[in-house]
């Protein structure tokens, strides 16, 4: 029995079409911007598995950070430090954060990679999550400290009040959508 060999042009077209389909935005992390004000933005993020969460981002001239608030009120943080380089290998260290002169928020085992620090904030309960968002809303500066208590960076929270209100509205939108 003789096998037919496919035309190379047809095979190339098939592989290109498949590649474009697989790499299309439906398979990638998708963001939908809901709000933008000065250096702040709020968006709904849909991950590869279809889960949705809200993310608020601060994009200053040389300071950037984002806060992801999940439906279960878990909080993920990412800080980008333009003047730092932590290397290409991820390392883990304990750090803390403070909003104005309020109590410290501890972040155990934060991931340091390239010029960013990522961590989940262990809020323990929905009330702690609300407390954190309210501190951001009322605060004027957010400070990052290393494990020795030395201040390593700070971020202006100008405009955070309206951004946190929009973050809460985003959470409500996701909650209403999931009620269907």
Protein Blocks (a to p, Z undefined) as FASTA:
>chain_A
ZZddddfklmmmmmmmmmmmmmpmklmccdddfbdchjbccdddddfkopacdddddddf
kbccdddddfklpacdddddfkbcebjbdcdddddddehjbccdddehiacehjaccddd
dehpaklmmmmmmmmmmmmbdcdddfkopafbdcdfehklmmmmmmmmmmmmmmmmmmZZ
